[in-house]
Amino acid sequence: MNNNISQKDSGGWPQRPDRFPDLMTPLEAAMFLRLDELGHDPKSAVRTLNYWRDQGHLRATKYARHVWYLKKELEKFLENKTEESL
């Protein structure tokens, strides 16, 4: 993916990081799960993460009055989704 895409051309998504941190914001978590490549805009991606969290499919951390996602929890979520689809 071209990291030189402007904010306007990318549908409001920030630039995709080359490497994701262990503690991610909802937008970083959505990009880690590639929701930005699946037709979501940032707002719908965060709603999707909230839905998965509310349904108990995805665990998040509340810290400093913000919701954060641990990279290992996102990886676990992907592993569970992979097992479900088999």
C-alpha positions as CSV (number, residue, x, y, z in Angstrom):
1,M,0.0,0.0,0.0
2,N,1.3,3.4,-0.9
3,N,2.0,5.4,2.3
4,N,2.0,8.7,0.4
5,I,-1.8,8.7,-0.1
6,S,-3.3,11.9,1.2
7,Q,-5.9,12.0,3.9
8,K,-8.6,12.9,1.3
9,D,-7.7,10.0,-1.0
10,S,-7.6,7.5,1.8
11,G,-11.2,7.9,2.9
12,G,-10.1,9.7,6.1
13,W,-7.8,7.0,7.3
14,P,-4.4,8.0,8.8
15,Q,-1.2,6.8,7.2
16,R,-0.8,3.0,7.7
17,P,2.1,2.4,10.1
18,D,5.0,0.1,8.9
19,R,4.9,-1.5,12.3
20,F,2.1,-1.6,14.8
21,P,2.6,-0.8,18.5
22,D,1.6,-3.3,21.2
23,L,-1.0,-0.9,22.5
24,M,-3.2,0.5,19.8
25,T,-5.9,3.1,19.4
26,P,-9.2,1.9,17.8
27,L,-8.1,3.3,14.4
28,E,-4.7,1.5,14.6
29,A,-6.5,-1.7,15.7
30,A,-8.9,-1.4,12.7
31,M,-6.0,-1.0,10.4
32,F,-4.2,-3.9,12.0
33,L,-7.3,-6.0,11.2
34,R,-7.3,-4.5,7.7
35,L,-10.8,-3.0,8.0
36,D,-9.5,0.0,6.1
37,E,-9.0,-2.4,3.1
38,L,-12.4,-4.0,3.4
39,G,-14.5,-0.9,2.6
40,H,-14.9,0.6,6.0
41,D,-14.4,4.2,6.7
42,P,-12.8,5.1,10.1
43,K,-16.2,5.7,11.8
44,S,-17.7,2.4,10.7
45,A,-14.5,0.5,11.6
46,V,-14.7,1.8,15.1
47,R,-18.4,0.8,15.3
48,T,-17.4,-2.7,14.2
49,L,-14.7,-2.9,16.8
50,N,-17.2,-1.7,19.5
51,Y,-19.7,-4.4,18.3
52,W,-17.2,-7.2,18.5
53,R,-16.1,-5.9,21.9
54,D,-19.7,-5.7,23.2
55,Q,-20.4,-9.2,21.9
56,G,-17.4,-10.6,23.8
57,H,-15.5,-11.5,20.6
58,L,-12.7,-9.0,21.1
59,R,-11.1,-7.8,24.3
60,A,-10.1,-4.2,24.9
61,T,-8.4,-2.3,27.7
62,K,-9.8,0.9,29.2
63,Y,-7.0,3.1,30.3
64,A,-6.9,6.9,30.9
65,R,-10.6,7.1,29.9
66,H,-9.8,5.7,26.5
67,V,-10.3,2.3,24.8
68,W,-7.1,0.6,23.7
69,Y,-6.4,-2.7,22.0
70,L,-3.5,-4.9,22.9
71,K,-1.8,-6.4,19.8
72,K,-1.9,-9.9,21.4
73,E,-5.7,-9.6,21.8
74,L,-6.1,-8.7,18.2
75,E,-3.9,-11.6,17.1
76,K,-6.0,-13.9,19.4
77,F,-9.2,-12.5,17.8
78,L,-7.8,-13.4,14.3
79,E,-6.8,-16.9,15.4
80,N,-10.3,-17.5,16.8
81,K,-12.0,-16.2,13.6
82,T,-9.7,-18.4,11.6
83,E,-10.7,-21.5,13.7
84,E,-14.4,-20.6,13.4
85,S,-14.2,-20.5,9.6
86,L,-12.7,-24.0,9.3
